[in-house]
Amino acid sequence: MTAFTQLLDDVRACTLCKDDLPLGPRPVIQLHPNARILIAGQAPGIRVHKSGKPFDDPSGNRLRDWMGITKETFYDPKQIAILPMGFCYPGTGKSGDLPPRPECAPEWRKQLLSKLKNLELTLILGTYAQTYHYGKTGKTLTELVKNWKHYWPKTLPLPHPSPRNNLWLKKNAWFEKQVLPALRKKISTILS
């Protein structure tokens, strides 16, 4: 067994926060050392928890559309790594899913990221992932995404592709006109 395989087995067997998870632990990640694109998200939703497949929900449909790729490409771990801030479904609060559990990132993230030596692009979805990757910038999500060229071409801050963000997308039409064409072109180049 390789060190990478052992690490994945250890992550998938993780029970660090089992007492704080309403449905129990079920870490959902997708990784392979050859992956060239990383999606750094928030945490799995209830549908993903049930299926065990990352972005197996309407957010995933939108994200694949934003990226301009098929499900087959998206779920090829040798192409796309998916590493959320929290690996298990955290439960639901007043306005949607709770934040990612804080135990995952410090315990596993550096170890897992160190295995991804071929990354050419990291998509950073939502506030929790953006704070982890960029630090506390003092910028709103909109300001961070509007300033996307500052981080380009290695990383790209994105709003979460959740249907809950339909209003944000409507108010920020520049996102579809400016950011998505550049994203699709870059992904096409990386994967060709």
C-alpha positions as CSV (number, residue, x, y, z in Angstrom):
1,M,0.0,0.0,0.0
2,T,1.4,3.4,-1.0
3,A,1.6,6.3,1.5
4,F,-1.1,8.1,-0.6
5,T,-3.5,5.2,-0.5
6,Q,-2.9,4.8,3.3
7,L,-3.6,8.5,3.8
8,L,-6.9,8.3,1.8
9,D,-7.9,5.2,3.8
10,D,-7.2,7.2,7.1
11,V,-9.2,10.1,5.9
12,R,-12.2,8.0,4.9
13,A,-12.1,6.2,8.3
14,C,-11.9,9.5,10.2
15,T,-14.3,9.9,13.1
16,L,-12.8,13.1,14.7
17,C,-16.0,14.9,15.0
18,K,-18.5,12.0,15.0
19,D,-20.3,13.3,18.1
20,D,-21.0,16.6,16.4
21,L,-22.4,15.2,13.1
22,P,-26.2,14.7,12.8
23,L,-25.8,11.8,10.4
24,G,-22.4,10.5,11.5
25,P,-19.1,10.6,9.7
26,R,-18.9,10.0,6.0
27,P,-15.9,11.8,4.6
28,V,-16.5,12.7,0.9
29,I,-13.4,13.7,-1.1
30,Q,-11.9,12.9,-4.5
31,L,-8.1,12.9,-5.0
32,H,-5.3,11.4,-7.1
33,P,-1.7,12.6,-7.2
34,N,-2.0,13.3,-11.0
35,A,-5.0,15.7,-10.6
36,R,-4.4,19.1,-12.3
37,I,-7.4,21.0,-11.1
38,L,-8.4,21.3,-7.4
39,I,-11.9,22.3,-6.2
40,A,-11.7,23.6,-2.7
41,G,-15.3,23.7,-1.5
42,Q,-17.1,24.1,1.8
43,A,-18.6,20.8,3.0
44,P,-20.9,18.1,1.6
45,G,-24.6,18.7,1.6
46,I,-27.1,16.0,2.7
47,R,-27.5,14.7,-0.9
48,V,-23.8,14.2,-1.2
49,H,-23.6,12.6,2.2
50,K,-26.2,10.1,1.1
51,S,-24.6,9.3,-2.3
52,G,-21.0,9.6,-1.1
53,K,-20.2,11.4,-4.4
54,P,-18.9,15.0,-4.3
55,F,-21.1,17.6,-5.9
56,D,-23.8,15.1,-6.7
57,D,-26.5,17.8,-6.4
58,P,-27.7,21.0,-8.1
59,S,-24.5,22.8,-7.0
60,G,-22.5,20.2,-8.9
61,N,-24.6,20.6,-12.0
62,R,-24.0,24.4,-12.0
63,L,-20.3,23.9,-11.2
64,R,-19.8,21.5,-14.1
65,D,-21.5,24.0,-16.3
66,W,-19.3,26.9,-15.1
67,M,-16.3,24.7,-15.8
68,G,-17.6,23.5,-19.2
69,I,-16.9,19.9,-18.5
70,T,-18.8,16.6,-18.5
71,K,-19.6,14.5,-15.5
72,E,-17.2,11.9,-16.7
73,T,-14.3,14.4,-16.7
74,F,-15.5,16.0,-13.4
75,Y,-15.5,12.6,-11.6
76,D,-12.1,11.5,-13.0
77,P,-9.8,11.9,-9.9
78,K,-6.7,11.9,-12.2
79,Q,-8.0,15.2,-13.6
80,I,-10.1,16.8,-10.9
81,A,-9.4,16.7,-7.1
82,I,-12.2,17.7,-4.8
83,L,-11.2,18.6,-1.3
84,P,-13.7,20.6,0.8
85,M,-12.9,22.4,4.0
86,G,-15.1,19.9,5.9
87,F,-15.3,16.3,4.7
88,C,-18.6,15.4,6.3
89,Y,-22.2,16.8,6.2
90,P,-22.3,19.3,9.1
91,G,-26.1,19.5,9.5
92,T,-28.6,22.2,8.9
93,G,-29.0,25.6,10.6
94,K,-31.5,28.4,10.2
95,S,-30.4,29.5,6.7
96,G,-29.1,26.3,5.2
97,D,-26.2,23.9,6.0
98,L,-24.0,24.7,9.0
99,P,-20.4,25.7,8.4
100,P,-17.8,23.0,7.7
101,R,-16.6,21.3,10.9
102,P,-13.4,23.0,12.0
103,E,-11.5,19.7,12.7
104,C,-10.9,18.6,9.1
105,A,-8.7,21.3,7.7
106,P,-6.1,21.3,10.5
107,E,-6.0,17.5,10.7
108,W,-5.9,16.6,7.0
109,R,-5.7,19.4,4.6
110,K,-1.9,20.0,4.5
111,Q,-1.1,16.3,4.2
112,L,-3.6,15.9,1.3
113,L,-2.5,19.0,-0.5
114,S,1.1,18.0,-0.3
115,K,0.3,15.0,-2.5
116,L,-1.1,17.1,-5.3
117,K,2.1,18.1,-7.1
118,N,0.6,18.6,-10.6
119,L,-2.0,21.2,-9.8
120,E,-2.4,24.0,-12.4
121,L,-5.6,25.6,-11.1
122,T,-7.4,25.7,-7.8
123,L,-11.1,26.8,-7.7
124,I,-11.9,28.2,-4.3
125,L,-15.7,28.1,-3.6
126,G,-17.3,30.1,-0.9
127,T,-16.2,32.1,2.1
128,Y,-14.8,29.3,4.3
129,A,-12.5,28.0,1.6
130,Q,-11.5,31.5,0.5
131,T,-10.6,32.5,4.1
132,Y,-8.4,29.3,4.4
133,H,-6.6,29.8,1.1
134,Y,-6.3,33.7,1.0
135,G,-6.5,34.5,4.7
136,K,-8.7,37.2,6.2
137,T,-8.6,39.7,3.4
138,G,-11.3,42.0,4.8
139,K,-13.1,41.8,1.4
140,T,-16.6,40.6,0.8
141,L,-17.2,37.5,-1.4
142,T,-18.2,39.9,-4.2
143,E,-15.1,42.0,-3.8
144,L,-12.9,38.9,-3.8
145,V,-14.5,37.4,-6.9
146,K,-14.5,40.8,-8.7
147,N,-10.8,41.0,-8.1
148,W,-10.3,37.5,-9.6
149,K,-7.5,38.5,-12.0
150,H,-5.3,39.3,-9.0
151,Y,-5.3,35.5,-8.2
152,W,-5.4,34.2,-11.7
153,P,-4.1,31.9,-13.3
154,K,-3.2,29.7,-10.3
155,T,-6.3,30.1,-8.2
156,L,-9.8,31.5,-8.8
157,P,-12.2,32.6,-6.1
158,L,-15.8,31.7,-7.0
159,P,-19.1,32.1,-5.3
160,H,-20.6,28.8,-4.1
161,P,-22.5,27.3,-7.1
162,S,-25.5,26.6,-4.8
163,P,-29.0,27.5,-6.1
164,R,-29.1,29.7,-2.9
165,N,-26.8,32.1,-4.8
166,N,-29.2,32.7,-7.7
167,L,-29.8,36.3,-6.4
168,W,-26.0,37.0,-6.2
169,L,-25.6,35.7,-9.8
170,K,-28.4,37.9,-11.0
171,K,-27.0,41.0,-9.3
172,N,-23.5,40.3,-10.6
173,A,-24.0,39.6,-14.3
174,W,-20.3,40.5,-14.9
175,F,-19.4,37.1,-13.4
176,E,-20.9,35.1,-16.3
177,K,-19.6,37.5,-18.9
178,Q,-16.0,38.0,-17.6
179,V,-15.1,35.1,-15.3
180,L,-16.7,32.1,-16.7
181,P,-15.3,32.4,-20.3
182,A,-11.8,32.7,-18.9
183,L,-12.4,29.7,-16.5
184,R,-13.7,27.5,-19.3
185,K,-10.8,28.4,-21.6
186,K,-8.2,27.7,-18.9
187,I,-9.8,24.4,-18.0
188,S,-10.0,23.3,-21.6
189,T,-6.3,24.1,-22.0
190,I,-5.3,22.2,-18.9
191,L,-7.3,19.1,-19.8
192,S,-6.4,19.0,-23.5
